[in-house]
């Protein structure tokens, strides 16, 4: 959770959208009414754990 930059109140997201590999979360402060938007980049990685699995 993030805090409002103006009144330092804890914010809860009221909406989140997934667009082009990015999650966008929308926040609104209940005290001062300021709206904020955060963006999280979703990255998928694949790696080899064990090369000789069939043996």
VOGU-3710 file (C-alpha; in Angstrom, 3 decimals, decimal comma):
1> xxxxxxxxxx> 0,000/0,000/0,000  1,140/3,522/-0,693  0,591/6,809/1,110  -0,900/10,059/-0,136  1,893/12,597/-0,765  -0,214/15,462/0,595  -1,867/14,150/3,784  0,167/10,933/4,395  -3,011/8,795/4,518  -2,780/5,102/3,518
11> xxxxxxxxxx> -4,406/4,534/0,117  -6,250/1,475/-1,181  -6,574/0,762/-4,879  -10,097/0,970/-6,261  -9,284/-0,351/-9,735  -6,504/-2,218/-11,513  -6,109/-2,865/-15,233  -3,730/-5,042/-17,205  -2,593/-3,379/-20,427  0,265/-4,452/-22,687
21> xxxxxxxxxx> 2,152/-6,334/-19,969  1,734/-3,560/-17,396  -0,574/-3,514/-14,393  -1,987/-0,054/-13,724  -3,502/0,599/-10,270  -5,688/3,586/-9,480  -5,865/5,134/-5,991  -7,981/7,904/-4,466  -7,404/9,573/-1,096  -10,498/9,629/1,125
31> xxxxxxxxxx> -9,325/12,726/3,021  -8,032/15,201/0,415  -9,511/13,644/-2,775  -6,190/13,382/-4,667  -6,037/10,621/-7,282  -2,887/8,618/-8,026  -1,936/6,025/-10,631  0,895/3,488/-10,356  2,314/1,230/-13,034  3,932/-2,187/-12,462
41> xxxxxxxxxx> 5,759/-3,891/-15,319  5,088/-7,622/-15,502  8,124/-9,580/-16,649  8,081/-13,324/-17,317  11,380/-15,192/-17,185  12,073/-18,818/-17,984  15,241/-20,560/-16,894  16,610/-24,099/-16,985  16,679/-25,669/-13,517  18,015/-29,135/-14,304
51> xxxxx> 19,409/-30,056/-17,726  19,513/-33,860/-17,121  15,910/-34,332/-16,028  15,163/-37,493/-18,087  18,151/-39,471/-16,830
//
